[in-house]
């Protein structure tokens, strides 16, 4: 157990956290990134990335390594530790405590802990992750051109992504455990009118099957009303049954939307003064590597301006943008 002091503590080493660390280092801030495992976040769960500018195609773990090296080049530190509590102290500073018992103190903090897709928790899901099992249509849809795939879920995300995936797949089965979708009517109308989509009602996935050293090839299904079982031939399954933002470590109230995502202003500052949020746990339209990196950039620059105002005795001074590009 030890205590450390930094200008800013960044919780989470995904694209948002590592970008924030790079810009914090460029601003000559003493920054540390806390991550429970290897740096990379969801990049480490993505086989191939084809939508990050400058890289027509790059492996997820390779891009993660480049992010980390770039941040370290500008002086950011990376420490392995699972943050369990982030609290604001009476003096206005922040205290981050890890599972290992270490304490990190800082006048500002950036939480970039991301989120976790809710999983089906069925046999084969883990085994075929990245080999047919996906939680991101935009990321992986292009790998399933002219193939038969399945989408699981009944909310807006599942229905919208099923429609999106017909750009690539020859056939999309939407599997829903009930006899009625929760998605908005306009989205439902789109899929019912799409000849490539077929809805399988009152059904759950019981197992994902495939080749031991290859990809998945089929799903074992069960009807929730009759208990009848069946097999669906599909080379891909996209799971959209929910996404849980990792905000549980924040001790105290913060403004969030109805799904628990953190609301921020344009500077990525939360309703807690001095606490900034970036990436997948922030309320926003889309969650991509590019948006996470943009969030991290803004958060780090805003932190530098906040700390400058703090040093001059103006803790409540509005953060003003400077415009232009960093060079």
Steps between C-alpha positions, in 0.01 A plus 500: 500500500639840398385856433583688180443859388431602140360798311237275346400139545349329194292191575492261208754431225275473197530737201347789699728453800818456301424800279430708812831381642686602186352851502552535874866414445525752218365760742779411745257359755602219731247238392440137585271251329350225715394181327410162649653310210700574188448843337255496210149461636258372235777518240632178650165333428495613137685287247525747213430874480430659164339830599779688679641779281848437372474123529306326226535182703667440837471236770330619818789405727747665262312830510483474880878460514547809284265704722693395810843571353390844380368595844816376671713702257353816653559386856172336603531220753304176488430302814317172529229528763126461527340827611218427745418847633528851361388770738524876528646614831386803704802700378387455137764245403438140396598172656511181297537175691593174330410144589863452596469773765702770326375860521539753219438868578448767236331841456323366188394162368386356168288187503528302178404160638277421201213261514424134479265337249254275681571146389272207436715280726445189290747229397706605200463875552845544648661237280386664175543864603664669202436187292132557434383650829488880500351787698562774242335507157694800371829342606447153359213509251725516195654162587167327431437592138249267333471286813209395720517656845285547809431797723377448856287761675177694470586860587599795282864393478424145386241607243707787364812284470307217334390745234856633465646150461288430191747722314742209526322177586278313256263402783449634853295318764384714791455276803279632780390322814153659498218539247533877485797732443589783737650710221334819379224455243689672219796264543268200511340615178836503327587141585154367420535656156853372445489176296838391634380490863297225662389522864508186713256562784483350851847352465829499688849387404610204710836426340740626233667224300794504265828344394762451776764699314270703279193717524144435610259332262166466681280588797300270723163666565211439739144632476403663830133402469518143371855401607553367149863504391646572159826578323569816301786495251686831537863606481459805720301619800471862614384538860314818599322427826647795687815693583602588854717814553772441758410787731461306823832619641382862526414571862230765506233639273573599140266600220415211269236394250231237550743223398768606744734666250682806634385837370777750431529846353688573178829491696431145626452635854240320709264660749778446757745789468846372402375157394503434127366203303589370154422205280236230517359586844403849386151575367541551125375395159758236411784308663796449269878513533498836322245659733677360806829652385329834437343494846838423658662789315240748619503370858878529537517851355210606722678357804809706422290817482314407818827443690641829373194685633531307827863607544397861450232473766201483263359147546160595356629682194330373181720290274553685175604334174799637311420369151752396237699179473774378728836465332 
